[in-house]
């Protein structure tokens, strides 16, 4: 089982000892393909959570659309902020998810657009 813990606006889950034991027992009975997919998904979720905690993303209404700002910090300073105007919340959330997949790739691509490799 899990225990839901609220931390501000974010939700965090913590597995109990009984839940960990049950997971260990079940993992052995799953086919390898299911285990591999589960590990891949867990790894992706962990990377997303890290990206969300290390970067700043805001989505604000702007007239009849939205503005999404994605900031990559480096310590206390702002390394890069990308602001995009989009037509609707669905587009803004799509951009947010793509950014969270790999913020450093976005940073590298912006540098490459200016001829900096």
N, CA, C and O atoms as a GROMACS GRO file, in nm:
protein
  468
    1UNK      N    1   0.081  -0.117   0.000
    1UNK     CA    2   0.000   0.000   0.000
    1UNK      C    3   0.086   0.125   0.000
    1UNK      O    4   0.207   0.118   0.021
    2UNK      N    5   0.026   0.237  -0.022
    2UNK     CA    6   0.099   0.363  -0.022
    2UNK      C    7   0.031   0.460   0.073
    2UNK      O    8  -0.087   0.446   0.105
    3UNK      N    9   0.107   0.555   0.116
    3UNK     CA   10   0.055   0.663   0.198
    3UNK      C   11   0.072   0.791   0.118
    3UNK      O   12   0.182   0.821   0.070
    4UNK      N   13  -0.036   0.867   0.104
    4UNK     CA   14  -0.030   0.993   0.030
    4UNK      C   15   0.012   1.102   0.126
    4UNK      O   16  -0.050   1.121   0.231
    5UNK      N   17   0.116   1.175   0.089
    5UNK     CA   18   0.162   1.287   0.170
    5UNK      C   19   0.150   1.412   0.086
    5UNK      O   20   0.197   1.416  -0.028
    6UNK      N   21   0.090   1.515   0.141
    6UNK     CA   22   0.077   1.643   0.070
    6UNK      C   23   0.193   1.732   0.110
    6UNK      O   24   0.225   1.746   0.228
    7UNK      N   25   0.256   1.792   0.010
    7UNK     CA   26   0.363   1.889   0.032
    7UNK      C   27   0.334   2.010  -0.055
    7UNK      O   28   0.369   2.012  -0.173
    8UNK      N   29   0.268   2.109   0.003
    8UNK     CA   30   0.231   2.226  -0.076
    8UNK      C   31   0.133   2.185  -0.183
    8UNK      O   32   0.035   2.116  -0.156
    9UNK      N   33   0.159   2.229  -0.306
    9UNK     CA   34   0.071   2.194  -0.419
    9UNK      C   35   0.105   2.058  -0.478
    9UNK      O   36   0.024   1.999  -0.549
   10UNK      N   37   0.224   2.008  -0.449
   10UNK     CA   38   0.267   1.881  -0.506
   10UNK      C   39   0.223   1.765  -0.418
   10UNK      O   40   0.209   1.780  -0.296
   11UNK      N   41   0.200   1.650  -0.479
   11UNK     CA   42   0.168   1.530  -0.405
   11UNK      C   43   0.287   1.436  -0.414
   11UNK      O   44   0.349   1.422  -0.520
   12UNK      N   45   0.320   1.372  -0.303
   12UNK     CA   46   0.429   1.274  -0.302
   12UNK      C   47   0.375   1.145  -0.243
   12UNK      O   48   0.293   1.148  -0.151
   13UNK      N   49   0.420   1.033  -0.295
   13UNK     CA   50   0.378   0.904  -0.245
   13UNK      C   51   0.494   0.836  -0.176
   13UNK      O   52   0.608   0.845  -0.221
   14UNK      N   53   0.463   0.770  -0.068
   14UNK     CA   54   0.565   0.695   0.004
   14UNK      C   55   0.514   0.554   0.023
   14UNK      O   56   0.401   0.536   0.071
   15UNK      N   57   0.592   0.453  -0.012
   15UNK     CA   58   0.548   0.315   0.000
   15UNK      C   59   0.571   0.267   0.144
   15UNK      O   60   0.672   0.299   0.206
   16UNK      N   61   0.475   0.192   0.194
   16UNK     CA   62   0.488   0.138   0.330
   16UNK      C   63   0.571   0.011   0.325
   16UNK      O   64   0.598  -0.042   0.217
   17UNK      N   65   0.610  -0.039   0.441
   17UNK     CA   66   0.688  -0.163   0.449
   17UNK      C   67   0.609  -0.280   0.392
   17UNK      O   68   0.663  -0.364   0.320
   18UNK      N   69   0.479  -0.285   0.424
   18UNK     CA   70   0.394  -0.393   0.372
   18UNK      C   71   0.383  -0.384   0.219
   18UNK      O   72   0.384  -0.487   0.151
   19UNK      N   73   0.373  -0.264   0.167
   19UNK     CA   74   0.367  -0.245   0.022
   19UNK      C   75   0.495  -0.289  -0.046
   19UNK      O   76   0.491  -0.350  -0.153
   20UNK      N   77   0.609  -0.259   0.015
   20UNK     CA   78   0.739  -0.299  -0.041
   20UNK      C   79   0.751  -0.452  -0.044
   20UNK      O   80   0.800  -0.508  -0.142
   21UNK      N   81   0.707  -0.518   0.063
   21UNK     CA   82   0.712  -0.666   0.066
   21UNK      C   83   0.623  -0.726  -0.042
   21UNK      O   84   0.662  -0.820  -0.110
   22UNK      N   85   0.503  -0.670  -0.057
   22UNK     CA   86   0.410  -0.720  -0.159
   22UNK      C   87   0.469  -0.701  -0.299
   22UNK      O   88   0.457  -0.789  -0.384
   23UNK      N   89   0.532  -0.588  -0.322
   23UNK     CA   90   0.593  -0.561  -0.452
   23UNK      C   91   0.705  -0.660  -0.481
   23UNK      O   92   0.716  -0.709  -0.593
   24UNK      N   93   0.787  -0.690  -0.380
   24UNK     CA   94   0.896  -0.787  -0.399
   24UNK      C   95   0.841  -0.924  -0.434
   24UNK      O   96   0.897  -0.994  -0.519
   25UNK      N   97   0.733  -0.964  -0.369
   25UNK     CA   98   0.673  -1.095  -0.397
   25UNK      C   99   0.613  -1.100  -0.537
   25UNK      O  100   0.626  -1.200  -0.607
   26UNK      N  101   0.550  -0.993  -0.578
   26UNK     CA  102   0.484  -0.990  -0.708
   26UNK      C  103   0.583  -0.978  -0.824
   26UNK      O  104   0.557  -1.030  -0.932
   27UNK      N  105   0.694  -0.911  -0.802
   27UNK     CA  106   0.788  -0.885  -0.912
   27UNK      C  107   0.840  -1.015  -0.973
   27UNK      O  108   0.863  -1.023  -1.094
   28UNK      N  109   0.859  -1.116  -0.889
   28UNK     CA  110   0.908  -1.244  -0.939
   28UNK      C  111   0.808  -1.318  -1.024
   28UNK      O  112   0.846  -1.401  -1.106
   29UNK      N  113   0.679  -1.289  -1.007
   29UNK     CA  114   0.577  -1.361  -1.082
   29UNK      C  115   0.538  -1.291  -1.213
   29UNK      O  116   0.459  -1.346  -1.290
   30UNK      N  117   0.592  -1.175  -1.238
   30UNK     CA  118   0.559  -1.102  -1.360
   30UNK      C  119   0.648  -1.145  -1.477
   30UNK      O  120   0.765  -1.177  -1.457
   31UNK      N  121   0.592  -1.146  -1.598
   31UNK     CA  122   0.676  -1.174  -1.717
   31UNK      C  123   0.782  -1.065  -1.732
   31UNK      O  124   0.762  -0.950  -1.692
   32UNK      N  125   0.894  -1.103  -1.791
   32UNK     CA  126   1.006  -1.009  -1.808
   32UNK      C  127   0.964  -0.882  -1.883
   32UNK      O  128   1.008  -0.773  -1.847
   33UNK      N  129   0.880  -0.896  -1.984
   33UNK     CA  130   0.839  -0.777  -2.063
   33UNK      C  131   0.760  -0.679  -1.976
   33UNK      O  132   0.774  -0.558  -1.993
   34UNK      N  133   0.678  -0.730  -1.886
   34UNK     CA  134   0.600  -0.643  -1.797
   34UNK      C  135   0.693  -0.574  -1.698
   34UNK      O  136   0.678  -0.455  -1.672
   35UNK      N  137   0.789  -0.649  -1.644
   35UNK     CA  138   0.887  -0.591  -1.550
   35UNK      C  139   0.967  -0.481  -1.619
   35UNK      O  140   0.989  -0.374  -1.561
   36UNK      N  141   1.010  -0.506  -1.743
   36UNK     CA  142   1.089  -0.406  -1.816
   36UNK      C  143   1.010  -0.279  -1.842
   36UNK      O  144   1.062  -0.169  -1.826
   37UNK      N  145   0.882  -0.294  -1.881
   37UNK     CA  146   0.797  -0.177  -1.902
   37UNK      C  147   0.776  -0.100  -1.772
   37UNK      O  148   0.776   0.023  -1.771
   38UNK      N  149   0.756  -0.173  -1.662
   38UNK     CA  150   0.735  -0.108  -1.533
   38UNK      C  151   0.859  -0.031  -1.490
   38UNK      O  152   0.849   0.081  -1.441
   39UNK      N  153   0.976  -0.090  -1.510
   39UNK     CA  154   1.101  -0.022  -1.474
   39UNK      C  155   1.122   0.100  -1.562
   39UNK      O  156   1.162   0.206  -1.513
   40UNK      N  157   1.094   0.088  -1.691
   40UNK     CA  158   1.110   0.201  -1.783
   40UNK      C  159   1.015   0.315  -1.744
   40UNK      O  160   1.055   0.431  -1.746
   41UNK      N  161   0.891   0.282  -1.709
   41UNK     CA  162   0.795   0.385  -1.670
   41UNK      C  163   0.835   0.450  -1.538
   41UNK      O  164   0.825   0.572  -1.524
   42UNK      N  165   0.881   0.370  -1.442
   42UNK     CA  166   0.924   0.425  -1.314
   42UNK      C  167   1.044   0.517  -1.333
   42UNK      O  168   1.053   0.622  -1.269
   43UNK      N  169   1.136   0.479  -1.420
   43UNK     CA  170   1.253   0.561  -1.448
   43UNK      C  171   1.212   0.694  -1.512
   43UNK      O  172   1.264   0.799  -1.477
   44UNK      N  173   1.117   0.688  -1.605
   44UNK     CA  174   1.068   0.809  -1.670
   44UNK      C  175   0.997   0.901  -1.570
   44UNK      O  176   1.015   1.023  -1.574
   45UNK      N  177   0.918   0.842  -1.480
   45UNK     CA  178   0.849   0.923  -1.379
   45UNK      C  179   0.948   0.988  -1.283
   45UNK      O  180   0.929   1.102  -1.241
   46UNK      N  181   1.052   0.915  -1.248
   46UNK     CA  182   1.154   0.971  -1.159
   46UNK      C  183   1.227   1.087  -1.227
   46UNK      O  184   1.253   1.190  -1.164
   47UNK      N  185   1.260   1.071  -1.354
   47UNK     CA  186   1.328   1.177  -1.429
   47UNK      C  187   1.237   1.300  -1.442
   47UNK      O  188   1.283   1.413  -1.431
   48UNK      N  189   1.108   1.277  -1.465
   48UNK     CA  190   1.013   1.388  -1.476
   48UNK      C  191   1.003   1.463  -1.343
   48UNK      O  192   1.002   1.586  -1.340
   49UNK      N  193   0.995   1.388  -1.233
   49UNK     CA  194   0.986   1.451  -1.101
   49UNK      C  195   1.110   1.534  -1.072
   49UNK      O  196   1.100   1.644  -1.017
   50UNK      N  197   1.227   1.482  -1.109
   50UNK     CA  198   1.352   1.557  -1.090
   50UNK      C  199   1.353   1.683  -1.175
   50UNK      O  200   1.390   1.790  -1.128
   51UNK      N  201   1.313   1.670  -1.302
   51UNK     CA  202   1.309   1.786  -1.392
   51UNK      C  203   1.212   1.891  -1.340
   51UNK      O  204   1.239   2.011  -1.347
   52UNK      N  205   1.098   1.846  -1.287
   52UNK     CA  206   0.998   1.940  -1.234
   52UNK      C  207   1.051   2.013  -1.111
   52UNK      O  208   1.023   2.131  -1.092
   53UNK      N  209   1.128   1.943  -1.028
   53UNK     CA  210   1.181   2.008  -0.907
   53UNK      C  211   1.300   2.097  -0.937
   53UNK      O  212   1.326   2.193  -0.864
   54UNK      N  213   1.375   2.068  -1.044
   54UNK     CA  214   1.496   2.144  -1.075
   54UNK      C  215   1.472   2.262  -1.169
   54UNK      O  216   1.556   2.351  -1.179
   55UNK      N  217   1.360   2.263  -1.238
   55UNK     CA  218   1.330   2.367  -1.336
   55UNK      C  219   1.200   2.437  -1.299
   55UNK      O  220   1.120   2.384  -1.222
   56UNK      N  221   1.180   2.556  -1.354
   56UNK     CA  222   1.057   2.631  -1.326
   56UNK      C  223   0.974   2.643  -1.453
   56UNK      O  224   1.025   2.680  -1.559
   57UNK      N  225   0.847   2.611  -1.440
   57UNK     CA  226   0.756   2.622  -1.553
   57UNK      C  227   0.631   2.694  -1.505
   57UNK      O  228   0.571   2.657  -1.404
   58UNK      N  229   0.592   2.797  -1.578
   58UNK     CA  230   0.467   2.866  -1.547
   58UNK      C  231   0.383   2.874  -1.674
   58UNK      O  232   0.436   2.888  -1.784
   59UNK      N  233   0.254   2.865  -1.655
   59UNK     CA  234   0.160   2.881  -1.765
   59UNK      C  235   0.062   2.990  -1.721
   59UNK      O  236  -0.008   2.975  -1.621
   60UNK      N  237   0.058   3.099  -1.798
   60UNK     CA  238  -0.027   3.212  -1.764
   60UNK      C  239  -0.120   3.245  -1.880
   60UNK      O  240  -0.084   3.232  -1.996
   61UNK      N  241  -0.240   3.288  -1.844
   61UNK     CA  242  -0.333   3.336  -1.947
   61UNK      C  243  -0.283   3.467  -2.003
   61UNK      O  244  -0.235   3.553  -1.929
   62UNK      N  245  -0.295   3.484  -2.132
   62UNK     CA  246  -0.252   3.608  -2.198
   62UNK      C  247  -0.351   3.638  -2.310
   62UNK      O  248  -0.344   3.580  -2.418
   63UNK      N  249  -0.443   3.729  -2.284
   63UNK     CA  250  -0.545   3.761  -2.384
   63UNK      C  251  -0.631   3.641  -2.412
   63UNK      O  252  -0.691   3.584  -2.320
   64UNK      N  253  -0.638   3.600  -2.538
   64UNK     CA  254  -0.720   3.483  -2.573
   64UNK      C  255  -0.636   3.355  -2.582
   64UNK      O  256  -0.683   3.254  -2.633
   65UNK      N  257  -0.512   3.360  -2.532
   65UNK     CA  258  -0.425   3.242  -2.534
   65UNK      C  259  -0.352   3.226  -2.403
   65UNK      O  260  -0.400   3.268  -2.298
   66UNK      N  261  -0.236   3.166  -2.410
   66UNK     CA  262  -0.153   3.139  -2.293
   66UNK      C  263  -0.008   3.167  -2.325
   66UNK      O  264   0.033   3.165  -2.441
   67UNK      N  265   0.070   3.194  -2.220
   67UNK     CA  266   0.215   3.206  -2.232
   67UNK      C  267   0.275   3.105  -2.138
   67UNK      O  268   0.243   3.102  -2.019
   68UNK      N  269   0.363   3.020  -2.191
   68UNK     CA  270   0.434   2.924  -2.108
   68UNK      C  271   0.578   2.968  -2.098
   68UNK      O  272   0.642   3.001  -2.198
   69UNK      N  273   0.631   2.970  -1.976
   69UNK     CA  274   0.771   3.004  -1.950
   69UNK      C  275   0.840   2.884  -1.890
   69UNK      O  276   0.795   2.829  -1.790
   70UNK      N  277   0.951   2.842  -1.952
   70UNK     CA  278   1.030   2.729  -1.905
   70UNK      C  279   1.169   2.781  -1.870
   70UNK      O  280   1.240   2.832  -1.957
   71UNK      N  281   1.207   2.770  -1.743
   71UNK     CA  282   1.335   2.823  -1.696
   71UNK      C  283   1.426   2.710  -1.652
   71UNK      O  284   1.386   2.620  -1.578
   72UNK      N  285   1.551   2.716  -1.701
   72UNK     CA  286   1.656   2.622  -1.660
   72UNK      C  287   1.751   2.700  -1.570
   72UNK      O  288   1.825   2.786  -1.618
   73UNK      N  289   1.751   2.671  -1.438
   73UNK     CA  290   1.844   2.742  -1.349
   73UNK      C  291   1.977   2.669  -1.340
   73UNK      O  292   1.988   2.550  -1.369
   74UNK      N  293   2.078   2.744  -1.300
   74UNK     CA  294   2.208   2.684  -1.269
   74UNK      C  295   2.248   2.744  -1.134
   74UNK      O  296   2.299   2.856  -1.127
   75UNK      N  297   2.225   2.667  -1.029
   75UNK     CA  298   2.247   2.722  -0.896
   75UNK      C  299   2.148   2.833  -0.871
   75UNK      O  300   2.027   2.814  -0.886
   76UNK      N  301   2.198   2.948  -0.833
   76UNK     CA  302   2.111   3.063  -0.803
   76UNK      C  303   2.080   3.148  -0.926
   76UNK      O  304   1.992   3.234  -0.921
   77UNK      N  305   2.152   3.126  -1.035
   77UNK     CA  306   2.130   3.211  -1.152
   77UNK      C  307   2.041   3.141  -1.255
   77UNK      O  308   2.026   3.018  -1.255
   78UNK      N  309   1.982   3.222  -1.341
   78UNK     CA  310   1.896   3.173  -1.447
   78UNK      C  311   1.983   3.146  -1.569
   78UNK      O  312   2.042   3.238  -1.625
   79UNK      N  313   1.990   3.021  -1.611
   79UNK     CA  314   2.071   2.983  -1.727
   79UNK      C  315   1.996   3.015  -1.856
   79UNK      O  316   2.055   3.066  -1.952
   80UNK      N  317   1.865   2.984  -1.859
   80UNK     CA  318   1.786   3.008  -1.978
   80UNK      C  319   1.638   3.012  -1.942
   80UNK      O  320   1.592   2.935  -1.857
   81UNK      N  321   1.565   3.102  -2.005
   81UNK     CA  322   1.419   3.102  -1.997
   81UNK      C  323   1.365   3.112  -2.138
   81UNK      O  324   1.404   3.200  -2.215
   82UNK      N  325   1.274   3.022  -2.171
   82UNK     CA  326   1.206   3.024  -2.300
   82UNK      C  327   1.061   3.056  -2.272
   82UNK      O  328   0.996   2.990  -2.192
   83UNK      N  329   1.009   3.160  -2.340
   83UNK     CA  330   0.868   3.200  -2.326
   83UNK      C  331   0.802   3.182  -2.462
   83UNK      O  332   0.851   3.233  -2.563
   84UNK      N  333   0.691   3.111  -2.462
   84UNK     CA  334   0.619   3.086  -2.587
   84UNK      C  335   0.473   3.123  -2.570
   84UNK      O  336   0.410   3.088  -2.470
   85UNK      N  337   0.419   3.192  -2.668
   85UNK     CA  338   0.276   3.219  -2.671
   85UNK      C  339   0.208   3.107  -2.748
   85UNK      O  340   0.251   3.071  -2.858
   86UNK      N  341   0.102   3.053  -2.690
   86UNK     CA  342   0.028   2.944  -2.755
   86UNK      C  343  -0.121   2.974  -2.750
   86UNK      O  344  -0.166   3.059  -2.673
   87UNK      N  345  -0.197   2.904  -2.832
   87UNK     CA  346  -0.339   2.931  -2.846
   87UNK      C  347  -0.427   2.879  -2.734
   87UNK      O  348  -0.529   2.940  -2.702
   88UNK      N  349  -0.389   2.766  -2.673
   88UNK     CA  350  -0.477   2.710  -2.570
   88UNK      C  351  -0.398   2.635  -2.464
   88UNK      O  352  -0.278   2.612  -2.478
   89UNK      N  353  -0.469   2.597  -2.358
   89UNK     CA  354  -0.406   2.528  -2.245
   89UNK      C  355  -0.351   2.391  -2.285
   89UNK      O  356  -0.251   2.346  -2.229
   90UNK      N  357  -0.416   2.325  -2.381
   90UNK     CA  358  -0.368   2.194  -2.425
   90UNK      C  359  -0.229   2.206  -2.486
   90UNK      O  360  -0.142   2.124  -2.458
   91UNK      N  361  -0.208   2.307  -2.570
   91UNK     CA  362  -0.075   2.329  -2.629
   91UNK      C  363   0.027   2.362  -2.521
   91UNK      O  364   0.140   2.312  -2.525
   92UNK      N  365  -0.012   2.445  -2.425
   92UNK     CA  366   0.081   2.483  -2.317
   92UNK      C  367   0.122   2.360  -2.237
   92UNK      O  368   0.239   2.344  -2.203
   93UNK      N  369   0.026   2.274  -2.206
   93UNK     CA  370   0.058   2.154  -2.129
   93UNK      C  371   0.142   2.055  -2.211
   93UNK      O  372   0.227   1.986  -2.155
   94UNK      N  373   0.119   2.049  -2.340
   94UNK     CA  374   0.200   1.964  -2.427
   94UNK      C  375   0.346   2.010  -2.425
   94UNK      O  376   0.437   1.929  -2.411
   95UNK      N  377   0.366   2.141  -2.439
   95UNK     CA  378   0.502   2.197  -2.436
   95UNK      C  379   0.567   2.170  -2.300
   95UNK      O  380   0.684   2.134  -2.293
   96UNK      N  381   0.491   2.187  -2.193
   96UNK     CA  382   0.542   2.160  -2.058
   96UNK      C  383   0.593   2.016  -2.048
   96UNK      O  384   0.704   1.993  -1.999
   97UNK      N  385   0.514   1.920  -2.095
   97UNK     CA  386   0.554   1.779  -2.086
   97UNK      C  387   0.677   1.750  -2.172
   97UNK      O  388   0.765   1.676  -2.129
   98UNK      N  389   0.684   1.807  -2.293
   98UNK     CA  390   0.802   1.785  -2.379
   98UNK      C  391   0.926   1.846  -2.314
   98UNK      O  392   1.033   1.785  -2.318
   99UNK      N  393   0.913   1.964  -2.255
   99UNK     CA  394   1.025   2.027  -2.186
   99UNK      C  395   1.073   1.941  -2.070
   99UNK      O  396   1.194   1.922  -2.052
  100UNK      N  397   0.980   1.888  -1.992
  100UNK     CA  398   1.017   1.807  -1.876
  100UNK      C  399   1.083   1.675  -1.914
  100UNK      O  400   1.156   1.616  -1.834
  101UNK      N  401   1.060   1.627  -2.036
  101UNK     CA  402   1.125   1.504  -2.081
  101UNK      C  403   1.276   1.519  -2.084
  101UNK      O  404   1.348   1.424  -2.054
  102UNK      N  405   1.325   1.640  -2.121
  102UNK     CA  406   1.469   1.658  -2.130
  102UNK      C  407   1.504   1.807  -2.139
  102UNK      O  408   1.532   1.858  -2.247
  103UNK      N  409   1.501   1.878  -2.025
  103UNK     CA  410   1.530   2.021  -2.027
  103UNK      C  411   1.668   2.054  -2.084
  103UNK      O  412   1.684   2.156  -2.152
  104UNK      N  413   1.767   1.970  -2.058
  104UNK     CA  414   1.902   2.001  -2.109
  104UNK      C  415   1.906   1.991  -2.261
  104UNK      O  416   1.984   2.063  -2.325
  105UNK      N  417   1.824   1.904  -2.320
  105UNK     CA  418   1.818   1.896  -2.466
  105UNK      C  419   1.764   2.026  -2.524
  105UNK      O  420   1.814   2.076  -2.624
  106UNK      N  421   1.660   2.082  -2.460
  106UNK     CA  422   1.604   2.210  -2.505
  106UNK      C  423   1.712   2.317  -2.499
  106UNK      O  424   1.727   2.395  -2.593
  107UNK      N  425   1.786   2.321  -2.389
  107UNK     CA  426   1.894   2.419  -2.373
  107UNK      C  427   1.998   2.403  -2.483
  107UNK      O  428   2.040   2.502  -2.544
  108UNK      N  429   2.040   2.280  -2.509
  108UNK     CA  430   2.140   2.254  -2.613
  108UNK      C  431   2.089   2.293  -2.751
  108UNK      O  432   2.164   2.344  -2.833
  109UNK      N  433   1.960   2.269  -2.777
  109UNK     CA  434   1.903   2.304  -2.907
  109UNK      C  435   1.894   2.456  -2.925
  109UNK      O  436   1.912   2.506  -3.036
  110UNK      N  437   1.866   2.528  -2.818
  110UNK     CA  438   1.864   2.674  -2.827
  110UNK      C  439   2.004   2.725  -2.856
  110UNK      O  440   2.021   2.814  -2.940
  111UNK      N  441   2.105   2.671  -2.787
  111UNK     CA  442   2.243   2.710  -2.815
  111UNK      C  443   2.281   2.680  -2.960
  111UNK      O  444   2.344   2.762  -3.026
  112UNK      N  445   2.241   2.562  -3.008
  112UNK     CA  446   2.272   2.522  -3.145
  112UNK      C  447   2.205   2.616  -3.246
  112UNK      O  448   2.262   2.644  -3.351
  113UNK      N  449   2.086   2.664  -3.215
  113UNK     CA  450   2.018   2.759  -3.303
  113UNK      C  451   2.098   2.889  -3.321
  113UNK      O  452   2.085   2.957  -3.423
  114UNK      N  453   2.180   2.922  -3.221
  114UNK     CA  454   2.266   3.040  -3.228
  114UNK      C  455   2.408   3.006  -3.273
  114UNK      O  456   2.498   3.089  -3.269
  115UNK      N  457   2.426   2.881  -3.317
  115UNK     CA  458   2.556   2.839  -3.368
  115UNK      C  459   2.657   2.806  -3.260
  115UNK      O  460   2.777   2.802  -3.286
  116UNK      N  461   2.609   2.782  -3.138
  116UNK     CA  462   2.697   2.746  -3.027
  116UNK      C  463   2.678   2.598  -2.998
  116UNK      O  464   2.570   2.554  -2.960
  117UNK      N  465   2.783   2.523  -3.016
  117UNK     CA  466   2.774   2.377  -2.996
  117UNK      C  467   2.841   2.336  -2.868
  117UNK      O  468   2.844   2.218  -2.834
   0.00000   0.00000   0.00000
